Amino acid sequence: MEALNPIGDAEPAVERIVLIGANITHSRSPRLHTTLFQRYRLPYRYHLMPLEAGEVLPALDMMKRGGFRGANVTSPHKQVVMMGLDDCSDAARAIGAVNTIVFERGRAMGDNTDVDGFRRSLLDVMPVAAPFSAAVLGTGGAALAAIHVLAGMEFLGALTIYSRVKQRAARIAARWSDDRIRGDYLDNFHPADLVVHATPVGLAGDPRALLDSSRLRGSGLLFEMIYSPAETPLMLNARAAGVRAVGGRGMFIGQALRSFALWTGVEAGVGDVPEGLFGER
């Protein structure tokens, strides 16, 4: 690959890894990956790359030409980015969403590490050993990863995907060809043993929540994929309804460490995550 910004005659050339998305200034990814690159003395630099939808594919073409090792992809580009890839993992293909790209020899290879992050963090807080019902709020890339994981669990009894657009939820559900999975309108939400929130509503600075306390009452666990703030409005509503709630920080770390391994070949651990990574602003 073409070298960018040499850091010394005796050191390898530095390549860039970027985060592609919209509204990404809040991301903790730059600090986490910069710390890991420094700890393992790797020749990479992590940058934010905010893009509009029409800019994604031209940016991928540019990055394939050299100087870039990889990318993370976040909302709302996890699906559109697939049109610019040369290949992707089986999981990413099945889900229809990519959150990690590796550039090598002019090719862009996509993967979905949200799957790893969600599965590991969910099993940490909800060991699955009995039949359970689930609800997924949202139909974007993160929601697709959660649906993929849940659909693969033998104890899943029923899964409802909720959206403000019922037809979209139904189309997503149909992709799995699984009688346990259906789509519905958000206004028809019913409590479930597991509720997964996979939309951006409630991110830092956003006081909204998709559901109030009365509608969450009777659910078992709210799994919030948002990791900043630590307590989202939806989590507060869940706790007010007597529902256990966990945030998305474990999922964020899990998917990030898997992305790091794909780019570098290094298996970093949770102990490598910098202290104070999620310090609230």
Steps between C-alpha positions, in 0.01 A plus 500: 500500500602857446669638811351792690698720735820300562594505869872441463746322277516197729126476560222369275275741315185607679165397356165641596196331652184707504151509642239561229162630610288801585490680836817322612672768708387320817676175404747342741652292219791740426622495858460125541677404178772765534581357844516147359718604204744667738499211747585248229726741305298470182536740206139619480314823574127521567290788363135601478355519147149651512325434169162554340342198330606615152862532609545145632574311178741764356682496835535121485648522151750758624601287798554192285770688310729499802592653832219334693499172692138493606182668611219477747153581371219631715150641458359562247744344251532133606282381214582739215874439547456141384451618141864611490658183640685229308402226744360453850470237771214250510356675806506843335342358185223327697428813703532746214710743703871566551669686784865409431705518180851377431689645201763279340656499153244740363202302629247578773383209713200546732407335828253551783655503846176630658404132495795407723450798730127443545521124551775518760356790696147355495613163631693679776180656635238245390618139491249330271389161632121521468249613237468877473324766295681795345424839348740702285433872466639618167585370154848642435837325495527450877148359514581256219802372694285443810233319297766277344635402842159442656376296203791263557401428860314174549306633800351796312124458506384814319666816370314813393677775307344840564523803273316826445438358152325163539566396141874544548499284813305234314747504209792458739328212680431323170873485424546235767222267380447405865152450642621633836582843352248765399487875447258752649430869548666658804163617635406132539795422730447225756736420790752219446753310706774683305461843341789617281514871415689548173418855387690829554215649706643596840861560399688759706311827476175337388241491782254279313404138569309272263286356779379630834502307826144377476563327169819329620343361815495121493820463297795312644815672373567809291824472302592852391749509211583868557814534710502877557345618723536221752134541596275573204144630539371158397708330769364739761145426385569127520632520855202713602281212375696245703680366194870415514702713256856472369685742275700442184853543629579130511374460144704799384821359647432151364442615144797739515745232615383270223545778241847566637590132454377501140717801411812404691498126576544588870251359753478781756306444821261697718795578726650705216205741493612841638362607838245776482411420138136582563555806719184703458534845345 
